[in-house]
């Protein structure tokens, strides 16, 4: 059972929008399922944390898919999330390791790479998908999302993301915040926020100390200035099912299905996101053929 949750709030009479999340259990679930090593846990965990907050900006049945494709050895990462606090993610190469960087931190940039693309696809239930793409500017993930918001969505933003990993590779703490300036935000508010952002501790430190998402929001904008609007549970959730894989196999065509029956006497399908496997017997495949 996940204890993770996200809060949304506004500050300075609606001139600033802010959200923060505790994603420790969510990232830990991804680490367990994919057996990621520390650098990869940090990269995937930061990306999923940003993803679940971007999902929370959507409504109803809307969904978002994020692809981070850098030139580093971990390869592409894919994150799916929705407006209900559900998120899932996978990484191409979970077993990548580097020594700590010069700041004594996990070298996420070396894993992700410092050139490549961040692609966001939003399914808003319309005929056309909304798609935006920006360059990777640092490979540290938070700066890359900050750049995406400023460039692709023209919303001045600050994104803070953190993942701390235990010596045994499990996840100790994870979380983040996204702060966005609304149109007409006054100069003194901007100056105040810039000053606060320079003073606050890293997000992972705040979560390690036990700060709640509400307290992270207050640390960023000062408690006197913020109104918390709502909170929402967050969890690693996969929407895969045997029915979905059955539909996918049916879409391969009769020749392909017949080959599975003749050559393999059945089929096994595995979900990239949660690594759940689904077995299809010869009889089940024959039933698909007849359908």
C-alpha positions as CSV (number, residue, x, y, z in Angstrom):
1,X,0.0,0.0,0.0
2,X,1.5,3.3,-1.0
3,X,1.7,6.2,1.5
4,X,2.5,8.6,-1.4
5,X,0.4,11.6,-2.2
6,X,0.4,14.9,-4.0
7,X,-0.9,18.4,-3.0
8,X,-1.9,21.3,-5.2
9,X,-1.9,24.9,-4.1
10,X,-1.9,28.5,-5.2
11,X,0.2,31.3,-3.7
12,X,0.3,35.1,-3.8
13,X,-3.4,35.5,-4.7
14,X,-3.3,33.0,-7.6
15,X,-0.1,34.5,-9.2
16,X,1.7,31.3,-8.5
17,X,0.6,27.6,-8.9
18,X,2.5,25.0,-7.0
19,X,2.3,21.3,-6.3
20,X,4.5,18.9,-4.4
21,X,4.6,15.1,-4.1
22,X,6.0,12.4,-1.9
23,X,6.8,9.5,-4.3
24,X,9.0,7.3,-2.2
25,X,6.8,4.1,-2.3
26,X,6.0,4.7,-6.0
27,X,9.7,4.9,-7.0
28,X,10.6,2.0,-4.7
29,X,8.0,-0.1,-6.5
30,X,9.6,0.7,-9.8
31,X,13.1,-0.1,-8.4
32,X,11.9,-3.5,-7.1
33,X,10.1,-4.4,-10.4
34,X,13.0,-3.4,-12.6
35,X,15.9,-4.1,-10.2
36,X,17.4,-0.8,-11.1
37,X,20.9,0.2,-9.8
38,X,21.3,3.5,-7.9
39,X,22.0,5.9,-10.8
40,X,19.1,4.4,-12.8
41,X,16.8,4.5,-9.7
42,X,17.5,8.2,-9.4
43,X,17.0,8.9,-13.1
44,X,13.8,6.9,-13.4
45,X,12.5,8.0,-10.0
46,X,13.0,11.7,-10.8
47,X,11.3,11.2,-14.2
48,X,8.3,9.4,-12.7
49,X,8.0,12.0,-10.0
50,X,7.8,14.8,-12.6
51,X,5.4,12.6,-14.6
52,X,2.9,12.1,-11.8
53,X,2.8,15.8,-11.2
54,X,2.3,16.6,-14.9
55,X,-0.5,14.0,-14.9
56,X,-2.1,15.8,-12.0
57,X,-2.4,18.9,-14.2
58,X,-4.8,16.9,-16.5
59,X,-8.5,16.3,-16.0
60,X,-10.8,13.3,-16.2
61,X,-9.5,10.4,-18.4
62,X,-6.6,12.5,-19.9
63,X,-3.2,10.8,-20.0
64,X,0.4,11.8,-20.6
65,X,3.4,9.9,-21.9
66,X,6.9,11.1,-21.4
67,X,10.0,9.8,-23.3
68,X,13.4,10.9,-22.2
69,X,16.0,9.8,-24.8
70,X,19.5,10.9,-24.0
71,X,22.9,9.7,-25.4
72,X,23.8,8.0,-22.0
73,X,24.0,4.2,-21.4
74,X,20.7,3.8,-19.6
75,X,18.9,4.4,-22.9
76,X,15.3,5.7,-23.4
77,X,13.0,6.0,-20.4
78,X,9.2,6.0,-20.9
79,X,6.8,7.2,-18.2
80,X,2.9,7.1,-18.4
81,X,0.7,8.9,-16.0
82,X,-2.9,10.2,-15.7
83,X,-5.1,12.6,-13.8
84,X,-5.8,10.1,-11.0
85,X,-2.2,9.9,-9.5
86,X,-1.4,6.7,-11.3
87,X,2.1,6.4,-12.9
88,X,4.3,3.7,-14.3
89,X,7.7,3.8,-16.0
90,X,10.5,1.7,-17.5
91,X,14.0,2.2,-18.5
92,X,15.9,0.4,-21.3
93,X,19.0,-0.6,-19.3
94,X,18.4,-0.9,-15.6
95,X,21.9,-2.0,-14.7
96,X,24.1,1.0,-15.2
97,X,26.6,2.2,-12.5
98,X,28.9,5.1,-12.1
99,X,31.0,6.5,-9.2
100,X,29.6,9.5,-7.4
101,X,30.0,12.8,-9.2
102,X,32.2,15.7,-7.9
103,X,29.4,16.9,-5.6
104,X,29.3,13.4,-4.0
105,X,25.9,12.7,-5.6
106,X,24.6,9.9,-7.9
107,X,25.8,10.8,-11.4
108,X,22.4,10.9,-13.2
109,X,23.8,13.0,-16.0
110,X,26.3,10.4,-16.9
111,X,23.5,7.8,-17.0
112,X,21.0,9.8,-19.0
113,X,23.4,11.7,-21.2
114,X,23.6,15.5,-21.8
115,X,22.3,15.6,-25.3
116,X,19.0,14.1,-26.6
117,X,15.3,14.9,-26.4
118,X,12.5,15.1,-23.9
119,X,9.1,14.3,-25.6
120,X,5.7,14.8,-24.0
121,X,2.6,13.4,-25.6
122,X,-0.8,14.3,-24.0
123,X,-3.9,12.3,-24.8
124,X,-6.6,14.8,-24.1
125,X,-9.4,12.7,-25.5
126,X,-9.4,14.7,-28.8
127,X,-8.7,13.3,-32.2
128,X,-5.2,14.9,-32.3
129,X,-2.7,14.2,-29.6
130,X,-0.8,17.2,-28.2
131,X,2.9,16.7,-28.6
132,X,5.9,18.8,-27.5
133,X,9.6,18.1,-27.7
134,X,12.6,20.0,-26.3
135,X,16.3,19.3,-26.1
136,X,17.9,17.7,-23.0
137,X,19.8,20.6,-21.4
138,X,21.5,18.9,-18.5
139,X,20.5,15.2,-18.1
140,X,19.8,15.9,-14.5
141,X,16.0,15.7,-15.3
142,X,14.7,18.6,-13.1
143,X,16.4,21.2,-15.3
144,X,15.2,19.4,-18.4
145,X,11.6,19.6,-17.3
146,X,12.0,23.3,-16.3
147,X,13.3,24.0,-19.8
148,X,10.4,22.0,-21.4
149,X,7.8,24.1,-19.5
150,X,9.5,27.4,-20.4
151,X,10.1,26.5,-24.1
152,X,7.3,24.2,-25.2
153,X,4.4,25.4,-22.9
154,X,5.7,29.0,-22.4
155,X,5.1,28.8,-18.6
156,X,8.0,30.0,-16.4
157,X,8.5,27.2,-14.0
158,X,10.8,25.7,-11.4
159,X,11.0,21.9,-11.0
160,X,12.7,20.3,-8.0
161,X,13.1,16.5,-8.0
162,X,15.0,14.2,-5.7
163,X,15.6,10.5,-5.1
164,X,17.8,9.1,-2.3
165,X,19.0,5.5,-2.6
166,X,20.0,3.2,0.3
167,X,23.4,1.3,0.3
168,X,21.4,-1.9,-0.5
169,X,20.0,-0.2,-3.7
170,X,16.5,0.2,-2.2
171,X,14.9,3.7,-2.3
172,X,15.1,5.8,0.9
173,X,13.2,8.9,-0.2
174,X,11.7,10.4,-3.3
175,X,9.6,13.5,-4.1
176,X,9.5,16.8,-5.9
177,X,7.7,20.0,-6.6
178,X,6.7,22.1,-9.6
179,X,6.1,25.8,-9.2
180,X,4.7,27.8,-12.1
181,X,4.2,31.6,-12.5
182,X,0.9,32.6,-13.9
183,X,0.4,35.4,-16.5
184,X,0.6,38.8,-14.8
185,X,2.8,37.6,-11.9
186,X,4.3,40.7,-10.2
187,X,8.1,41.4,-10.3
188,X,8.4,41.4,-6.5
189,X,6.7,38.0,-6.3
190,X,9.2,36.7,-8.9
191,X,12.1,38.1,-6.9
192,X,10.9,36.6,-3.7
193,X,10.5,33.2,-5.2
194,X,13.9,33.3,-6.8
195,X,15.4,34.1,-3.4
196,X,13.5,31.2,-1.7
197,X,14.6,28.7,-4.4
198,X,18.2,29.7,-3.8
199,X,17.8,29.1,-0.1
200,X,15.8,25.9,0.2
201,X,17.4,22.4,0.8
202,X,17.3,19.8,-2.0
203,X,13.9,18.0,-2.2
204,X,15.3,14.6,-1.3
205,X,16.8,16.1,1.9
206,X,13.4,17.5,2.8
207,X,11.7,14.2,2.3
208,X,14.4,12.3,4.1
209,X,13.8,14.6,7.1
210,X,10.1,13.7,6.9
211,X,8.7,16.9,5.5
212,X,5.2,16.3,4.0
213,X,4.2,17.6,0.5
214,X,2.4,20.4,2.4
215,X,5.6,21.4,4.2
216,X,7.6,21.3,1.0
217,X,5.2,23.7,-0.6
218,X,5.5,26.0,2.5
219,X,9.3,25.8,2.3
220,X,9.2,26.9,-1.3
221,X,6.8,29.8,-1.1
222,X,6.5,30.5,2.7
223,X,3.4,29.2,4.6
224,X,1.8,32.7,4.9
225,X,1.5,33.0,1.1
226,X,0.1,29.6,0.1
227,X,-3.4,28.0,0.1
228,X,-3.5,24.2,-0.3
229,X,-6.4,23.3,-2.7
230,X,-6.4,19.5,-2.6
231,X,-4.5,16.3,-2.1
232,X,-4.5,13.1,-4.1
233,X,-3.0,9.6,-3.5
234,X,-0.2,8.6,-5.8
235,X,1.0,5.1,-6.7
236,X,2.8,2.9,-9.2
237,X,-0.1,1.5,-11.2
238,X,0.0,-0.5,-14.4
239,X,-3.0,-0.8,-16.7
240,X,-1.9,-4.0,-18.5
241,X,-4.1,-7.0,-18.6
242,X,-4.4,-10.3,-20.4
243,X,-7.3,-8.9,-22.4
244,X,-5.1,-6.0,-23.7
245,X,-2.3,-8.4,-24.7
246,X,-5.0,-10.7,-26.3
247,X,-6.1,-7.7,-28.4
248,X,-2.5,-7.0,-29.4
249,X,-1.8,-10.6,-30.4
250,X,-5.1,-10.6,-32.5
251,X,-3.8,-7.5,-34.2
252,X,-0.6,-9.3,-35.4
253,X,-2.6,-11.2,-38.0
254,X,-3.4,-14.9,-38.7
255,X,0.0,-15.9,-40.1
256,X,1.8,-14.6,-37.1
257,X,-0.6,-16.3,-34.7
258,X,-0.5,-19.6,-36.6
259,X,3.4,-19.5,-36.4
260,X,3.1,-19.1,-32.6
261,X,0.9,-22.2,-32.5
262,X,3.0,-24.3,-34.8
263,X,6.4,-23.3,-33.7
264,X,6.0,-22.6,-30.0
265,X,2.7,-24.3,-29.1
266,X,1.7,-21.1,-27.3
267,X,2.9,-17.6,-26.5
268,X,4.2,-15.5,-23.6
269,X,3.8,-11.8,-23.4
270,X,5.5,-9.5,-20.9
271,X,4.6,-5.9,-20.0
272,X,7.5,-3.5,-20.3
273,X,6.2,-1.3,-17.4
274,X,5.5,-3.8,-14.6
275,X,7.2,-7.0,-16.0
276,X,4.0,-9.0,-15.5
277,X,4.0,-12.0,-17.9
278,X,0.9,-13.4,-19.5
279,X,0.8,-17.0,-20.9
280,X,-1.4,-17.9,-23.9
281,X,-2.0,-21.6,-24.5
282,X,-2.3,-23.2,-27.9
283,X,-6.1,-23.4,-27.4
284,X,-6.3,-19.6,-26.5
285,X,-4.4,-18.7,-29.6
286,X,-6.6,-21.0,-31.8
287,X,-9.6,-19.2,-30.3
288,X,-8.1,-15.9,-31.4
289,X,-7.6,-17.3,-34.9
290,X,-11.3,-18.3,-35.1
291,X,-12.5,-14.9,-33.8
